[in-house]
Every structure is written in structure tokens, then in C-alpha cells.
Amino acid sequence: MKKSFQMLTVIVIMLLAACSTDANSNAEESTSNKEKEVTANEETESSEGDKEDNKEENNKEDENIEEEPEAKEKVEKKYTLNPAFWGFEPIGEAKSDAVLLTIDDAPDEHAVEMAKTLKELDAPAIFFVNGHFMDTEEEKAKVKEIHDMGFEIGNHTMTHSDLKSLSEEKQREEIVKLNDMIEEVIGERPTFFRAPFGSNTDFSKALVKEEGMLLMNWTYGYDWNKEYQNKAAITDIMVNSPLLQDGANLLMHDRDWTAAGLSDIVKGLRDKGYSMIDPETIDTELK
């Protein structure tokens, strides 16, 4: 009887131990499953977060791509400067009977009107601007409007001073300061330079080259002479000047009589068989 009781006690103890082991095992398994669920959720959230981050980065990249300006098409160079007459000679098979139109002292009063006239006639030109005509937002807007119509903007110095009368420091300011101003307004630096009065120095020539511009003067111009300060006179001399020749570099100014005669000047030159040189086709690198 005693042995039977002892045996029963041992069996009960073993059963209790087995139950305890199962309970611990189930508890551990439950805890492990919960930990796995938490980890899985965290991984899912992390994955979704990464996707959102990648999406934002891709959107930013797309925005950057859209904001990049289109690259300028390369234009074939057809003319090269001949300093002997400050005009242009054809490269290869380019037309020889062509002239370059240039307007100085812009935008004083008539430059935008002159640009519109030339635009209607499909006649390209260079507008050489002065810094003292760009010292207000309204004047800067005029320069931008002329450029947006497709015309080249050239450098004609800040104050229209004779460079030979200035120190090298002042000459640099006259030229580089205006380049900076033009770039701020139209988004690019000028390609062409013309000194007031055609008065250059060794320093200004070197500086213009350093700035990547082609220095030019002109073949002929008349509109500053009193005898030509009316529409009929300036039209006649610009079309019938004895200096008119293939490649001639024609100088005009932002003046009311020149603006009045501009359309007839272009038509008169075309009647004589001349076309207008596109400034973009000029080789600006002097050999």
C-alpha cells in the first residue's frame, strides 16, 4: 500500500512537470510569434517608407530634368571678320553679297521700335547697348525684349567713354561690368564688342579677347552727322554710299531719324541684291 502511494506520487509529479514544460514552450512560442509579427510589420513599414523616399527622389530628379535649359544648336559659321575694312568675308560657299546691320547706343528711345521693324522684315542685326541705358528695370526689360525677338546684344561700354582717356582699371569696369549686367538680364554674356568712337587700347583689346568677344568697328555710318539727320537723307546715304560693298559692316544708332528710315534702308539694300548677315553665323575666334 505504501509502495502504491509512492508510485502514484511519482506519476503525479511527472505529469505536473510535463504540463509545466508544455506551458513554458507554448509561452515561448507565442512570444516568438509576436516578435516575428512586430519585426515583419517594421520591415513592411520600412519598405513602404523607402518606396516613398525613392518616389520623392525620383520626382525631384524629374523636376531637375525639366528645369534644365535646352542646349543651343550649333550654327554653321559662314563669315569671318576682315579688320582691313571691318567687314566680313564669306567662308566656303556663303553669300558674298551680304552686309551686317548694327544699332549702337541702345536702348535709348527707339531700339525696341527698331527691333520690331527688323523683325517684321526678317532682318537680323546686333544691338550694341550702353550701361547707362540699362540702369532701370524698365530699360533692362527693353534689352530683354530685343533679345527675346532674336537679336544679338553687344557690349558698347557702361558710360560711352573714350577708352583711351581711362585707366586700365576703369576700362575693365566699362567692359566687364556691362557684360555682367547683360548676362543678368538675358542669361548670356555678349559675343560682340564695339568701343565708343571706335577708340580701343591695347588693354581693352586684350580684355575683350579674354572675355570671349569679337572686337569690331564699322565700314561706314552717317546718322550722327547733321546733314543726315532726317529720314530721306539717312536712307539715301546708307543705301547709296560709295563705301557700300560686299560684307560691309553698317553702323546706325538709336535715333528717331534712323528709326524712321530703317525699313526703307533694309528694302533699299535688298533691292541692290544684298542680304543681311546673321550675327550667329560670324566666326568670333580671330585666327
Secondary structure, 3 states (H helix, E strand, C coil): CHHHHHHHHHHHHHHHHHHHHHHHHHHHHHHHHHHHHHHHHHHHHHHHHHHHHHHHHHHHHHHHHHHCCCCCCCCCCCEEEECCCCEEEECCCCCCCEEEEEEEEECCCCHHHHHHHHHHCCCCCEEEECHHHCCCHHHHHHHHHHHHCCCEEEECCCCCCCHHHCCHHHHHHHHHHHHHHHHHHHCCCCCEECCHHHCCCHHHHHHHHHCCCEECCCCEECCCCHHHCCHHHHHHHHHHCCCCCCCCEEEEECCHHHHHHHHHHHHHHHHCCCEECCHHHEECCCC
